[in-house]
Amino acid sequence: MREEVEKALGKVRPFLLADGGDIELVDVTDGVVQVRLTGACGSCPMSQMTLRQGVERALKESIPGIKEVVAVNSPFNI
């Protein structure tokens, strides 16, 4: 599943890079994807919206079995 997630993140990454940010895959366990938002995305107050409405939506549409996407080591991690 990790390879599928990396491939799906590759489709989202250009949008993040355009705004000065990026995303790194940390782990995939039992349908929960852990990512680290970096660059401008790591400190952006809108990062949770980007994570839910952009990244999580894209991964869930592309890969059956994805339950949630969570940010780790982010100042805005809830």
Secondary structure, DSSP 8 states (H G I E B T S, - for coil): -HHHHHHHHHHHHHHHHHTTEEEEEEEEETTEEEEEEEEHHHH-TTHHHIIIIIIIHHHHHHSTT--EEEE-S-TT--
